[in-house]
Amino acid sequence: MIDPTLADIGRLVVYTGNRYPGGKLEEGVITSFSDTSVFVRYGADVHSKGTDRRDLEWAMMIDDKGNRSIFDDVDE
């Protein structure tokens, strides 16, 4: 689950709502949010989709040295 702020618009997230075996994770970008939904543009989609914040996690990033870090830590 994420709790976005205005500073998080444009950040990468992963949709984790397909938690059954073989469920597909989808990466997207936050375009806006409300009290009830986070609007995410997934893949090559043109429009954003309202997504429950409980079904989203911050995307993992790989730095130029091959280290994995949580997206939250990348801009520090």
N, C-alpha and C positions, 0 to 999 in steps of 0.2 A: 504494500500500500504506500502511496505517496501522498504528500500534503503540499501541493505546489503553491508558490507565491508568484507575483508578477515577474520576478527575476528568473523564473523557471520557464517562461515562454521561450520556445526555440530549443529547449533541451530534449535530449533523446530519452525515450522510455521504452519499456518492453511490456507488451500485453501478455499477461500470464493467466488469463481467464480460461484457457483450454488446458486444464490441469489433468485431464484423463490421459492414460497411456497413449503415446503417439500424438498428443495434442500439439498444435503448432504455436510457437511463440512468434509474435509479430513486433517488429521494431517500428517506432514512429516518432514524430516530433510534436510536442505540445504547441498548439496554436492559441488556445485560450482555456479558461475554466470558469466554473460557476460553483455555487454551494453544493451542488449535487453531482456534477459531471466534470470530467477533464476532456477537452476536445483535442483529439490527436489525429494528425495526418499520417496514415500508414503507407509505407512503400511508395508506389507511384500514384497513389490516389490523388485526385484533384481537390476533393472536399474532406474536411475533418469529420470524425465520428465521435459522438459523445460516448465516453467510456467511464465506467465506475472506477473511482480511484483505488478501490480495493483490488482491482484486477490489473494494476500497473505497478511496475518497479522501475527504478532508475536503471538505465542501460549501463553495461560495463564498457569501459574504454580500454584500449591498449595503447600505451605510450610508445615513443620511438625506440625504447629499449626492450620492448616486448613484455613489459609489466602490465598486469591487469589492475585496474583501479575502478572504484565506483565513480560514476560520472560526477557526483557531488564534490569529489576531491580534486578533479582535474583543474578547475579554475582557481585554486588557492595558491 
